[in-house]
Amino acid sequence: MTLKKVRSVRSGAIFTLPYLVGLEHGYFAEEGIDLELVAPGSYDAVLKPIEEHELVSSFGGISKPFESGDVSLYRACEWGQIRRSHDSERGGQIIAKRASVASQAIFVRPDSDIKHPQGLANRTVGVNFHHGSHYLAIQSLEGFLEQDEIKVVHAGGPAERFRKLRDGEIDAVALMEPWTTAAEKLGYVLVTEAFYVGSEIASADVDPETFAAVDRAVRRAVKKINEDIRPYLHHFVAEVPEDLVKLEPADFRLGRLRYIDPEPYPEAEFERTYRWMVKWGLIAPESTFSSIVDNRVVTV
């Protein structure tokens, strides 16, 4: 059998675990897919936190390989994928919700005087603009603070913004796994946390038949993960440099690691999220559901 080649970004384990597990157990090959996980783009070094999101490309960092054409499939947060589909010059569109239901958590240093979300009024919160940390930090804080009191700043990828917090360059950071576990192990203080939806963006060459085969393999991997995720925790451990903290599989709170079968992205959910992004000036009010979304996932 000739396998269909599909190249996808190898983003963080929290998002890519179903693909890693599917490769390990041969699920993609059994579905006729030769899946290659491509190393992500490097995060641009941030010498000083950036305050204006317009100064940062939605295709920066780990999403670079998608827009450059090196890969045809990339998974990330719901809001960021709307923005990328809007910005994409190669015609990228959202084709499904992703399998990972991740969380972002805002932490402060152990010696911080901030103990609750209201304490972050006019304090800098390090995020990665146009990624989940950016959008979820705003959504986590807007119920507690006035819009002009929320001071999210672009501070780079998770390792970089963690170091900026440690070194006192910013007051707080938004982190995902495995960095939430790293922060907790080091005694950093959790201020607020929330789970969020993500989606897959694809180029036109990922036709419905091809994605259906990818989707079947992902669903098998999700089932395997949900039977027992512990054999795969080493993927998370490997992402945190030991010079920051040495993680062990037993350090993780398994309830944070949530995986579900991919689903179509409904128009009502898109409209709600798009209106919120327009309200915050995170996207221009000019796109439509049909231009952003082309659901290629089949419900079963």
ChimeraX commands (.cxc) that place a marker at each C-alpha (Angstrom):
marker #1 position 0.00,0.00,0.00 radius 0.5
marker #1 position 1.31,3.44,-0.94 radius 0.5
marker #1 position 1.07,5.82,1.99 radius 0.5
marker #1 position -0.12,9.42,1.62 radius 0.5
marker #1 position 2.50,11.84,2.95 radius 0.5
marker #1 position 1.25,14.38,5.53 radius 0.5
marker #1 position 3.59,16.82,7.27 radius 0.5
marker #1 position 2.52,18.48,10.51 radius 0.5
marker #1 position 4.21,20.72,13.07 radius 0.5
marker #1 position 5.59,18.94,16.13 radius 0.5
marker #1 position 4.31,21.48,18.65 radius 0.5
marker #1 position 4.24,20.93,22.42 radius 0.5
marker #1 position 3.31,17.50,23.76 radius 0.5
marker #1 position 0.12,18.90,25.29 radius 0.5
marker #1 position -1.17,19.50,21.74 radius 0.5
marker #1 position 0.67,16.80,19.78 radius 0.5
marker #1 position 0.32,13.79,22.09 radius 0.5
marker #1 position -2.34,12.00,19.99 radius 0.5
marker #1 position 0.00,12.25,16.99 radius 0.5
marker #1 position 2.97,10.96,18.98 radius 0.5
marker #1 position 0.93,8.07,20.35 radius 0.5
marker #1 position -0.53,7.32,16.93 radius 0.5
marker #1 position 2.94,7.13,15.43 radius 0.5
marker #1 position 4.22,4.94,18.24 radius 0.5
marker #1 position 1.43,2.41,17.76 radius 0.5
marker #1 position 1.38,2.54,13.96 radius 0.5
marker #1 position -2.17,3.93,13.70 radius 0.5
marker #1 position -1.35,6.41,10.92 radius 0.5
marker #1 position 0.40,3.84,8.75 radius 0.5
marker #1 position -2.57,1.49,9.20 radius 0.5
marker #1 position -4.80,4.27,7.86 radius 0.5
marker #1 position -2.55,4.79,4.83 radius 0.5
marker #1 position -0.88,7.95,6.15 radius 0.5
marker #1 position 2.86,8.59,6.23 radius 0.5
marker #1 position 2.81,11.23,8.97 radius 0.5
marker #1 position 5.91,13.31,9.55 radius 0.5
marker #1 position 6.14,15.63,12.55 radius 0.5
marker #1 position 8.34,18.56,11.59 radius 0.5
marker #1 position 10.38,20.52,14.11 radius 0.5
marker #1 position 8.60,23.78,14.91 radius 0.5
marker #1 position 9.90,27.20,14.08 radius 0.5
marker #1 position 12.05,28.75,16.76 radius 0.5
marker #1 position 10.61,31.40,19.02 radius 0.5
marker #1 position 11.95,34.87,18.29 radius 0.5
marker #1 position 13.99,36.15,21.23 radius 0.5
marker #1 position 12.20,38.93,23.09 radius 0.5
marker #1 position 14.75,41.29,24.60 radius 0.5
marker #1 position 12.05,43.47,26.13 radius 0.5
marker #1 position 8.37,42.59,26.55 radius 0.5
marker #1 position 6.28,43.92,23.65 radius 0.5
marker #1 position 3.02,45.67,24.54 radius 0.5
marker #1 position 1.29,45.93,21.13 radius 0.5
marker #1 position 0.11,42.71,19.48 radius 0.5
marker #1 position 0.17,44.34,16.04 radius 0.5
marker #1 position 3.98,44.23,16.25 radius 0.5
marker #1 position 3.98,40.40,16.37 radius 0.5
marker #1 position 3.03,38.15,13.44 radius 0.5
marker #1 position 0.32,35.55,13.97 radius 0.5
marker #1 position 2.64,33.20,12.06 radius 0.5
marker #1 position 5.63,33.76,14.33 radius 0.5
marker #1 position 7.38,31.11,16.39 radius 0.5
marker #1 position 6.18,27.54,16.10 radius 0.5
marker #1 position 3.56,28.38,13.45 radius 0.5
marker #1 position 6.17,29.56,10.91 radius 0.5
marker #1 position 6.44,26.19,9.08 radius 0.5
marker #1 position 2.75,26.29,8.17 radius 0.5
marker #1 position 2.67,29.60,6.36 radius 0.5
marker #1 position 6.03,28.92,4.71 radius 0.5
marker #1 position 4.58,25.73,3.19 radius 0.5
marker #1 position 6.85,23.30,5.04 radius 0.5
marker #1 position 3.84,21.58,6.61 radius 0.5
marker #1 position 0.18,21.28,5.70 radius 0.5
marker #1 position -1.35,20.72,9.15 radius 0.5
marker #1 position -0.95,22.70,12.36 radius 0.5
marker #1 position -2.87,22.67,15.66 radius 0.5
marker #1 position -3.21,25.58,18.09 radius 0.5
marker #1 position -5.77,27.58,20.08 radius 0.5
marker #1 position -9.19,28.51,18.68 radius 0.5
marker #1 position -8.54,32.27,18.68 radius 0.5
marker #1 position -5.08,32.04,17.13 radius 0.5
marker #1 position -6.31,29.77,14.36 radius 0.5
marker #1 position -9.06,32.22,13.46 radius 0.5
marker #1 position -6.43,34.94,13.23 radius 0.5
marker #1 position -4.07,32.74,11.17 radius 0.5
marker #1 position -6.83,31.72,8.76 radius 0.5
marker #1 position -7.62,35.42,8.39 radius 0.5
marker #1 position -3.94,36.29,7.80 radius 0.5
marker #1 position -2.86,33.25,5.75 radius 0.5
marker #1 position -1.63,33.97,2.25 radius 0.5
marker #1 position -1.54,30.26,1.36 radius 0.5
marker #1 position -5.25,29.76,2.04 radius 0.5
marker #1 position -5.07,28.02,5.39 radius 0.5
marker #1 position -8.44,27.26,6.97 radius 0.5
marker #1 position -9.72,25.70,10.18 radius 0.5
marker #1 position -10.80,22.14,9.37 radius 0.5
marker #1 position -11.71,20.70,12.81 radius 0.5
marker #1 position -11.45,21.13,16.53 radius 0.5
marker #1 position -8.27,19.54,17.84 radius 0.5
marker #1 position -8.17,16.59,20.21 radius 0.5
marker #1 position -6.32,18.41,23.00 radius 0.5
marker #1 position -8.33,20.39,25.55 radius 0.5
marker #1 position -5.47,22.32,27.10 radius 0.5
marker #1 position -5.31,24.79,29.95 radius 0.5
marker #1 position -3.41,28.00,30.53 radius 0.5
marker #1 position -2.59,29.09,34.07 radius 0.5
marker #1 position -1.32,32.44,35.31 radius 0.5
marker #1 position 1.49,32.19,37.86 radius 0.5
marker #1 position 3.44,34.67,39.96 radius 0.5
marker #1 position 6.71,34.25,41.84 radius 0.5
marker #1 position 6.67,32.67,45.30 radius 0.5
marker #1 position 7.54,36.04,46.88 radius 0.5
marker #1 position 4.86,38.01,44.97 radius 0.5
marker #1 position 2.23,40.06,46.78 radius 0.5
marker #1 position -0.33,38.99,44.13 radius 0.5
marker #1 position -2.66,36.28,45.46 radius 0.5
marker #1 position -5.78,36.58,43.26 radius 0.5
marker #1 position -6.75,37.86,39.78 radius 0.5
marker #1 position -7.69,41.35,41.00 radius 0.5
marker #1 position -4.11,41.74,42.16 radius 0.5
marker #1 position -2.99,41.73,38.53 radius 0.5
marker #1 position -4.56,45.12,37.80 radius 0.5
marker #1 position -1.97,47.13,35.85 radius 0.5
marker #1 position 0.65,44.41,36.38 radius 0.5
marker #1 position 2.43,42.82,33.44 radius 0.5
marker #1 position 1.34,39.32,32.42 radius 0.5
marker #1 position 3.77,37.63,30.03 radius 0.5
marker #1 position 2.18,35.78,27.11 radius 0.5
marker #1 position 2.98,34.72,23.56 radius 0.5
marker #1 position 0.92,37.01,21.33 radius 0.5
marker #1 position -1.58,35.25,19.01 radius 0.5
marker #1 position -1.29,31.98,20.94 radius 0.5
marker #1 position -3.42,30.48,23.70 radius 0.5
marker #1 position -1.55,32.21,26.51 radius 0.5
marker #1 position -2.41,35.60,25.00 radius 0.5
marker #1 position -6.11,35.10,24.46 radius 0.5
marker #1 position -6.86,33.03,27.53 radius 0.5
marker #1 position -5.00,35.46,29.81 radius 0.5
marker #1 position -7.38,38.19,28.65 radius 0.5
marker #1 position -10.46,35.99,29.03 radius 0.5
marker #1 position -9.33,34.82,32.48 radius 0.5
marker #1 position -8.90,38.39,33.72 radius 0.5
marker #1 position -11.68,40.36,32.06 radius 0.5
marker #1 position -14.21,39.12,34.62 radius 0.5
marker #1 position -12.11,40.66,37.41 radius 0.5
marker #1 position -10.52,43.75,35.85 radius 0.5
marker #1 position -11.39,46.70,33.64 radius 0.5
marker #1 position -10.15,46.37,30.07 radius 0.5
marker #1 position -7.49,49.05,30.50 radius 0.5
marker #1 position -6.19,47.33,33.67 radius 0.5
marker #1 position -5.22,44.15,31.80 radius 0.5
marker #1 position -1.57,44.45,30.78 radius 0.5
marker #1 position -0.63,41.41,28.70 radius 0.5
marker #1 position 2.82,41.68,27.09 radius 0.5
marker #1 position 4.56,39.52,24.53 radius 0.5
marker #1 position 7.38,37.69,26.31 radius 0.5
marker #1 position 8.13,34.78,23.96 radius 0.5
marker #1 position 7.72,31.03,24.25 radius 0.5
marker #1 position 7.00,29.27,27.55 radius 0.5
marker #1 position 10.63,28.73,28.56 radius 0.5
marker #1 position 11.52,32.33,27.79 radius 0.5
marker #1 position 8.60,33.87,29.63 radius 0.5
marker #1 position 9.13,31.55,32.59 radius 0.5
marker #1 position 12.70,32.83,32.86 radius 0.5
marker #1 position 11.48,36.43,32.58 radius 0.5
marker #1 position 9.14,35.80,35.50 radius 0.5
marker #1 position 11.88,34.13,37.52 radius 0.5
marker #1 position 14.23,37.03,36.87 radius 0.5
marker #1 position 11.67,39.69,37.82 radius 0.5
marker #1 position 11.26,41.21,34.33 radius 0.5
marker #1 position 7.47,40.71,34.45 radius 0.5
marker #1 position 4.95,40.29,37.25 radius 0.5
marker #1 position 3.16,37.14,36.05 radius 0.5
marker #1 position 3.07,34.67,33.16 radius 0.5
marker #1 position 0.51,32.44,31.48 radius 0.5
marker #1 position 1.76,28.86,31.13 radius 0.5
marker #1 position 0.54,25.54,29.74 radius 0.5
marker #1 position 1.71,22.02,30.55 radius 0.5
marker #1 position 4.37,20.93,31.24 radius 0.5
marker #1 position 5.25,24.41,32.46 radius 0.5
marker #1 position 2.34,24.57,34.90 radius 0.5
marker #1 position 3.73,21.48,36.61 radius 0.5
marker #1 position 7.23,22.99,36.56 radius 0.5
marker #1 position 5.96,26.20,38.16 radius 0.5
marker #1 position 4.08,24.32,40.87 radius 0.5
marker #1 position 7.08,22.13,41.66 radius 0.5
marker #1 position 9.17,25.28,42.16 radius 0.5
marker #1 position 6.61,26.85,44.48 radius 0.5
marker #1 position 5.25,29.51,42.12 radius 0.5
marker #1 position 1.75,30.72,43.00 radius 0.5
marker #1 position -1.23,29.85,40.80 radius 0.5
marker #1 position -3.52,32.87,40.37 radius 0.5
marker #1 position -6.09,31.57,37.86 radius 0.5
marker #1 position -6.47,28.73,35.35 radius 0.5
marker #1 position -8.90,27.79,32.57 radius 0.5
marker #1 position -9.31,25.17,29.83 radius 0.5
marker #1 position -9.84,26.11,26.21 radius 0.5
marker #1 position -10.74,24.78,22.77 radius 0.5
marker #1 position -8.19,24.42,20.00 radius 0.5
marker #1 position -8.40,23.64,16.31 radius 0.5
marker #1 position -6.50,22.29,13.33 radius 0.5
marker #1 position -5.60,24.55,10.43 radius 0.5
marker #1 position -4.76,22.97,7.08 radius 0.5
marker #1 position -3.80,23.87,3.55 radius 0.5
marker #1 position -5.91,22.88,0.56 radius 0.5
marker #1 position -3.86,19.75,-0.18 radius 0.5
marker #1 position -5.26,18.10,2.96 radius 0.5
marker #1 position -8.41,16.88,1.22 radius 0.5
marker #1 position -11.36,15.44,3.18 radius 0.5
marker #1 position -10.37,11.85,2.41 radius 0.5
marker #1 position -6.82,12.40,3.66 radius 0.5
marker #1 position -7.94,14.17,6.80 radius 0.5
marker #1 position -10.53,11.46,7.46 radius 0.5
marker #1 position -7.68,8.93,7.60 radius 0.5
marker #1 position -5.65,11.23,9.90 radius 0.5
marker #1 position -8.73,11.71,12.04 radius 0.5
marker #1 position -9.33,7.97,12.44 radius 0.5
marker #1 position -5.76,7.50,13.64 radius 0.5
marker #1 position -6.08,10.42,16.07 radius 0.5
marker #1 position -9.29,8.97,17.52 radius 0.5
marker #1 position -7.57,5.64,18.12 radius 0.5
marker #1 position -4.73,7.46,19.85 radius 0.5
marker #1 position -7.14,9.45,22.01 radius 0.5
marker #1 position -8.75,6.21,23.15 radius 0.5
marker #1 position -5.31,4.80,23.99 radius 0.5
marker #1 position -4.34,7.94,25.92 radius 0.5
marker #1 position -7.55,7.93,27.91 radius 0.5
marker #1 position -7.03,4.29,28.87 radius 0.5
marker #1 position -3.78,5.29,30.62 radius 0.5
marker #1 position -1.77,8.42,29.86 radius 0.5
marker #1 position 1.08,7.59,32.22 radius 0.5
marker #1 position 3.24,5.68,29.68 radius 0.5
marker #1 position 3.38,8.87,27.59 radius 0.5
marker #1 position 4.23,11.42,30.27 radius 0.5
marker #1 position 7.90,11.25,29.31 radius 0.5
marker #1 position 7.04,13.46,26.33 radius 0.5
marker #1 position 6.07,16.23,28.75 radius 0.5
marker #1 position 9.06,15.71,31.03 radius 0.5
marker #1 position 11.46,16.06,28.10 radius 0.5
marker #1 position 10.23,19.56,27.24 radius 0.5
marker #1 position 11.43,21.28,30.42 radius 0.5
marker #1 position 15.21,21.84,30.68 radius 0.5
marker #1 position 16.69,20.29,33.79 radius 0.5
marker #1 position 18.56,23.51,34.53 radius 0.5
marker #1 position 15.17,25.00,35.40 radius 0.5
marker #1 position 13.66,22.02,37.22 radius 0.5
marker #1 position 13.86,18.25,36.92 radius 0.5
marker #1 position 10.35,16.88,36.38 radius 0.5
marker #1 position 9.17,13.34,37.03 radius 0.5
marker #1 position 6.01,11.69,35.63 radius 0.5
marker #1 position 4.56,11.55,39.15 radius 0.5
marker #1 position 4.65,15.37,39.33 radius 0.5
marker #1 position 1.77,15.79,36.87 radius 0.5
marker #1 position -1.86,16.29,37.79 radius 0.5
marker #1 position -3.52,13.95,35.32 radius 0.5
marker #1 position -6.82,15.84,35.42 radius 0.5
marker #1 position -5.11,18.66,33.54 radius 0.5
marker #1 position -4.39,16.41,30.57 radius 0.5
marker #1 position -7.64,16.13,28.62 radius 0.5
marker #1 position -8.11,14.55,25.19 radius 0.5
marker #1 position -11.31,14.11,23.21 radius 0.5
marker #1 position -12.31,13.04,19.71 radius 0.5
marker #1 position -11.98,15.85,17.14 radius 0.5
marker #1 position -15.24,17.54,16.12 radius 0.5
marker #1 position -16.41,20.01,13.47 radius 0.5
marker #1 position -16.06,23.67,14.43 radius 0.5
marker #1 position -19.64,25.03,14.65 radius 0.5
marker #1 position -20.56,28.37,13.11 radius 0.5
marker #1 position -22.18,29.59,16.36 radius 0.5
marker #1 position -18.95,29.02,18.28 radius 0.5
marker #1 position -16.96,30.78,15.59 radius 0.5
marker #1 position -19.28,33.79,15.65 radius 0.5
marker #1 position -19.10,34.12,19.44 radius 0.5
marker #1 position -15.31,33.92,19.44 radius 0.5
marker #1 position -14.92,36.20,16.43 radius 0.5
marker #1 position -17.10,38.90,18.01 radius 0.5
marker #1 position -14.97,38.75,21.16 radius 0.5
marker #1 position -11.77,39.11,19.14 radius 0.5
marker #1 position -13.19,42.09,17.26 radius 0.5
marker #1 position -14.25,43.71,20.56 radius 0.5
marker #1 position -10.69,43.49,21.84 radius 0.5
marker #1 position -9.16,44.69,18.57 radius 0.5
marker #1 position -7.49,41.33,17.99 radius 0.5
marker #1 position -8.80,40.94,14.44 radius 0.5
marker #1 position -10.44,43.13,11.80 radius 0.5
marker #1 position -14.27,42.84,11.50 radius 0.5
marker #1 position -14.20,41.64,7.90 radius 0.5
marker #1 position -14.07,37.83,7.80 radius 0.5
marker #1 position -16.87,35.28,7.50 radius 0.5
marker #1 position -17.31,31.74,8.75 radius 0.5
marker #1 position -17.02,30.33,5.21 radius 0.5
marker #1 position -13.72,32.12,4.60 radius 0.5
marker #1 position -12.19,30.97,7.89 radius 0.5
marker #1 position -13.62,27.46,8.34 radius 0.5
marker #1 position -13.84,24.45,6.04 radius 0.5
marker #1 position -14.85,21.53,8.28 radius 0.5
marker #1 position -13.24,18.35,6.98 radius 0.5
marker #1 position -13.81,16.19,10.04 radius 0.5
marker #1 position -16.55,13.57,9.92 radius 0.5
marker #1 position -18.62,12.98,13.04 radius 0.5
marker #1 position -19.03,9.33,14.01 radius 0.5
marker link #1:1,2 radius 0.2
marker link #1:2,3 radius 0.2
marker link #1:3,4 radius 0.2
marker link #1:4,5 radius 0.2
marker link #1:5,6 radius 0.2
marker link #1:6,7 radius 0.2
marker link #1:7,8 radius 0.2
marker link #1:8,9 radius 0.2
marker link #1:9,10 radius 0.2
marker link #1:10,11 radius 0.2
marker link #1:11,12 radius 0.2
marker link #1:12,13 radius 0.2
marker link #1:13,14 radius 0.2
marker link #1:14,15 radius 0.2
marker link #1:15,16 radius 0.2
marker link #1:16,17 radius 0.2
marker link #1:17,18 radius 0.2
marker link #1:18,19 radius 0.2
marker link #1:19,20 radius 0.2
marker link #1:20,21 radius 0.2
marker link #1:21,22 radius 0.2
marker link #1:22,23 radius 0.2
marker link #1:23,24 radius 0.2
marker link #1:24,25 radius 0.2
marker link #1:25,26 radius 0.2
marker link #1:26,27 radius 0.2
marker link #1:27,28 radius 0.2
marker link #1:28,29 radius 0.2
marker link #1:29,30 radius 0.2
marker link #1:30,31 radius 0.2
marker link #1:31,32 radius 0.2
marker link #1:32,33 radius 0.2
marker link #1:33,34 radius 0.2
marker link #1:34,35 radius 0.2
marker link #1:35,36 radius 0.2
marker link #1:36,37 radius 0.2
marker link #1:37,38 radius 0.2
marker link #1:38,39 radius 0.2
marker link #1:39,40 radius 0.2
marker link #1:40,41 radius 0.2
marker link #1:41,42 radius 0.2
marker link #1:42,43 radius 0.2
marker link #1:43,44 radius 0.2
marker link #1:44,45 radius 0.2
marker link #1:45,46 radius 0.2
marker link #1:46,47 radius 0.2
marker link #1:47,48 radius 0.2
marker link #1:48,49 radius 0.2
marker link #1:49,50 radius 0.2
marker link #1:50,51 radius 0.2
marker link #1:51,52 radius 0.2
marker link #1:52,53 radius 0.2
marker link #1:53,54 radius 0.2
marker link #1:54,55 radius 0.2
marker link #1:55,56 radius 0.2
marker link #1:56,57 radius 0.2
marker link #1:57,58 radius 0.2
marker link #1:58,59 radius 0.2
marker link #1:59,60 radius 0.2
marker link #1:60,61 radius 0.2
marker link #1:61,62 radius 0.2
marker link #1:62,63 radius 0.2
marker link #1:63,64 radius 0.2
marker link #1:64,65 radius 0.2
marker link #1:65,66 radius 0.2
marker link #1:66,67 radius 0.2
marker link #1:67,68 radius 0.2
marker link #1:68,69 radius 0.2
marker link #1:69,70 radius 0.2
marker link #1:70,71 radius 0.2
marker link #1:71,72 radius 0.2
marker link #1:72,73 radius 0.2
marker link #1:73,74 radius 0.2
marker link #1:74,75 radius 0.2
marker link #1:75,76 radius 0.2
marker link #1:76,77 radius 0.2
marker link #1:77,78 radius 0.2
marker link #1:78,79 radius 0.2
marker link #1:79,80 radius 0.2
marker link #1:80,81 radius 0.2
marker link #1:81,82 radius 0.2
marker link #1:82,83 radius 0.2
marker link #1:83,84 radius 0.2
marker link #1:84,85 radius 0.2
marker link #1:85,86 radius 0.2
marker link #1:86,87 radius 0.2
marker link #1:87,88 radius 0.2
marker link #1:88,89 radius 0.2
marker link #1:89,90 radius 0.2
marker link #1:90,91 radius 0.2
marker link #1:91,92 radius 0.2
marker link #1:92,93 radius 0.2
marker link #1:93,94 radius 0.2
marker link #1:94,95 radius 0.2
marker link #1:95,96 radius 0.2
marker link #1:96,97 radius 0.2
marker link #1:97,98 radius 0.2
marker link #1:98,99 radius 0.2
marker link #1:99,100 radius 0.2
marker link #1:100,101 radius 0.2
marker link #1:101,102 radius 0.2
marker link #1:102,103 radius 0.2
marker link #1:103,104 radius 0.2
marker link #1:104,105 radius 0.2
marker link #1:105,106 radius 0.2
marker link #1:106,107 radius 0.2
marker link #1:107,108 radius 0.2
marker link #1:108,109 radius 0.2
marker link #1:109,110 radius 0.2
marker link #1:110,111 radius 0.2
marker link #1:111,112 radius 0.2
marker link #1:112,113 radius 0.2
marker link #1:113,114 radius 0.2
marker link #1:114,115 radius 0.2
marker link #1:115,116 radius 0.2
marker link #1:116,117 radius 0.2
marker link #1:117,118 radius 0.2
marker link #1:118,119 radius 0.2
marker link #1:119,120 radius 0.2
marker link #1:120,121 radius 0.2
marker link #1:121,122 radius 0.2
marker link #1:122,123 radius 0.2
marker link #1:123,124 radius 0.2
marker link #1:124,125 radius 0.2
marker link #1:125,126 radius 0.2
marker link #1:126,127 radius 0.2
marker link #1:127,128 radius 0.2
marker link #1:128,129 radius 0.2
marker link #1:129,130 radius 0.2
marker link #1:130,131 radius 0.2
marker link #1:131,132 radius 0.2
marker link #1:132,133 radius 0.2
marker link #1:133,134 radius 0.2
marker link #1:134,135 radius 0.2
marker link #1:135,136 radius 0.2
marker link #1:136,137 radius 0.2
marker link #1:137,138 radius 0.2
marker link #1:138,139 radius 0.2
marker link #1:139,140 radius 0.2
marker link #1:140,141 radius 0.2
marker link #1:141,142 radius 0.2
marker link #1:142,143 radius 0.2
marker link #1:143,144 radius 0.2
marker link #1:144,145 radius 0.2
marker link #1:145,146 radius 0.2
marker link #1:146,147 radius 0.2
marker link #1:147,148 radius 0.2
marker link #1:148,149 radius 0.2
marker link #1:149,150 radius 0.2
marker link #1:150,151 radius 0.2
marker link #1:151,152 radius 0.2
marker link #1:152,153 radius 0.2
marker link #1:153,154 radius 0.2
marker link #1:154,155 radius 0.2
marker link #1:155,156 radius 0.2
marker link #1:156,157 radius 0.2
marker link #1:157,158 radius 0.2
marker link #1:158,159 radius 0.2
marker link #1:159,160 radius 0.2
marker link #1:160,161 radius 0.2
marker link #1:161,162 radius 0.2
marker link #1:162,163 radius 0.2
marker link #1:163,164 radius 0.2
marker link #1:164,165 radius 0.2
marker link #1:165,166 radius 0.2
marker link #1:166,167 radius 0.2
marker link #1:167,168 radius 0.2
marker link #1:168,169 radius 0.2
marker link #1:169,170 radius 0.2
marker link #1:170,171 radius 0.2
marker link #1:171,172 radius 0.2
marker link #1:172,173 radius 0.2
marker link #1:173,174 radius 0.2
marker link #1:174,175 radius 0.2
marker link #1:175,176 radius 0.2
marker link #1:176,177 radius 0.2
marker link #1:177,178 radius 0.2
marker link #1:178,179 radius 0.2
marker link #1:179,180 radius 0.2
marker link #1:180,181 radius 0.2
marker link #1:181,182 radius 0.2
marker link #1:182,183 radius 0.2
marker link #1:183,184 radius 0.2
marker link #1:184,185 radius 0.2
marker link #1:185,186 radius 0.2
marker link #1:186,187 radius 0.2
marker link #1:187,188 radius 0.2
marker link #1:188,189 radius 0.2
marker link #1:189,190 radius 0.2
marker link #1:190,191 radius 0.2
marker link #1:191,192 radius 0.2
marker link #1:192,193 radius 0.2
marker link #1:193,194 radius 0.2
marker link #1:194,195 radius 0.2
marker link #1:195,196 radius 0.2
marker link #1:196,197 radius 0.2
marker link #1:197,198 radius 0.2
marker link #1:198,199 radius 0.2
marker link #1:199,200 radius 0.2
marker link #1:200,201 radius 0.2
marker link #1:201,202 radius 0.2
marker link #1:202,203 radius 0.2
marker link #1:203,204 radius 0.2
marker link #1:204,205 radius 0.2
marker link #1:205,206 radius 0.2
marker link #1:206,207 radius 0.2
marker link #1:207,208 radius 0.2
marker link #1:208,209 radius 0.2
marker link #1:209,210 radius 0.2
marker link #1:210,211 radius 0.2
marker link #1:211,212 radius 0.2
marker link #1:212,213 radius 0.2
marker link #1:213,214 radius 0.2
marker link #1:214,215 radius 0.2
marker link #1:215,216 radius 0.2
marker link #1:216,217 radius 0.2
marker link #1:217,218 radius 0.2
marker link #1:218,219 radius 0.2
marker link #1:219,220 radius 0.2
marker link #1:220,221 radius 0.2
marker link #1:221,222 radius 0.2
marker link #1:222,223 radius 0.2
marker link #1:223,224 radius 0.2
marker link #1:224,225 radius 0.2
marker link #1:225,226 radius 0.2
marker link #1:226,227 radius 0.2
marker link #1:227,228 radius 0.2
marker link #1:228,229 radius 0.2
marker link #1:229,230 radius 0.2
marker link #1:230,231 radius 0.2
marker link #1:231,232 radius 0.2
marker link #1:232,233 radius 0.2
marker link #1:233,234 radius 0.2
marker link #1:234,235 radius 0.2
marker link #1:235,236 radius 0.2
marker link #1:236,237 radius 0.2
marker link #1:237,238 radius 0.2
marker link #1:238,239 radius 0.2
marker link #1:239,240 radius 0.2
marker link #1:240,241 radius 0.2
marker link #1:241,242 radius 0.2
marker link #1:242,243 radius 0.2
marker link #1:243,244 radius 0.2
marker link #1:244,245 radius 0.2
marker link #1:245,246 radius 0.2
marker link #1:246,247 radius 0.2
marker link #1:247,248 radius 0.2
marker link #1:248,249 radius 0.2
marker link #1:249,250 radius 0.2
marker link #1:250,251 radius 0.2
marker link #1:251,252 radius 0.2
marker link #1:252,253 radius 0.2
marker link #1:253,254 radius 0.2
marker link #1:254,255 radius 0.2
marker link #1:255,256 radius 0.2
marker link #1:256,257 radius 0.2
marker link #1:257,258 radius 0.2
marker link #1:258,259 radius 0.2
marker link #1:259,260 radius 0.2
marker link #1:260,261 radius 0.2
marker link #1:261,262 radius 0.2
marker link #1:262,263 radius 0.2
marker link #1:263,264 radius 0.2
marker link #1:264,265 radius 0.2
marker link #1:265,266 radius 0.2
marker link #1:266,267 radius 0.2
marker link #1:267,268 radius 0.2
marker link #1:268,269 radius 0.2
marker link #1:269,270 radius 0.2
marker link #1:270,271 radius 0.2
marker link #1:271,272 radius 0.2
marker link #1:272,273 radius 0.2
marker link #1:273,274 radius 0.2
marker link #1:274,275 radius 0.2
marker link #1:275,276 radius 0.2
marker link #1:276,277 radius 0.2
marker link #1:277,278 radius 0.2
marker link #1:278,279 radius 0.2
marker link #1:279,280 radius 0.2
marker link #1:280,281 radius 0.2
marker link #1:281,282 radius 0.2
marker link #1:282,283 radius 0.2
marker link #1:283,284 radius 0.2
marker link #1:284,285 radius 0.2
marker link #1:285,286 radius 0.2
marker link #1:286,287 radius 0.2
marker link #1:287,288 radius 0.2
marker link #1:288,289 radius 0.2
marker link #1:289,290 radius 0.2
marker link #1:290,291 radius 0.2
marker link #1:291,292 radius 0.2
marker link #1:292,293 radius 0.2
marker link #1:293,294 radius 0.2
marker link #1:294,295 radius 0.2
marker link #1:295,296 radius 0.2
marker link #1:296,297 radius 0.2
marker link #1:297,298 radius 0.2
marker link #1:298,299 radius 0.2
marker link #1:299,300 radius 0.2
view
